[in-house]
């Protein structure tokens, strides 16, 4: 995959959005991925396209979908969907039913 073909603007906007949503500074995210604060600033200000390894590291460290971060998907938390499914598959039948009931409770509460 050629990340230079990815919209630098989409990546920069999404990176800034998720970083702020999670309460991290540019410096904190940079430290997580082994980059500089200047690199993070250039990404967020749409100056440089992301390097593949750093974009993957950002997605992993911020627990978000790599495809969302680079603009290929609108599903920000695809990783969480996988993790929930993984937990569900390990539950007993009773646990699966309880999780399903609780998910429906949360859904109804949000829709109210």
C-alpha positions, 0 to 999 in steps of 0.5 A: 500500500502506498501511503503517499496516495492517501490524503494527507489531510484526512490522515492529519485531521483524524490523527489530531481528532483521535489524539485530542479525544483520547487526551494525549499531547503530540509529544505523548503520541510521538513517544509512544511510536518512537517519533518526534513531536515535530513529526506529529505536528507535520502529520497533523498540519498536513505537511507530510504524508504518514510513513506506513510503520508510524501510521500502523504504530499510531493506530495500534497505540491509540487502539483504533482502526488503521484503515480508519486512520488513513481514510479507507474506512469510517469505522474508527474502532474496528479493533474493538469490534474484533476484541469484543468478538474474541471475548464473546467467543470465549464465554460460556453460553450463560456468559454470552447471553448476559453479554448480549442482554447487557449490550441490548440494555446499553443500546436501548439506553443510548436510543432513549 
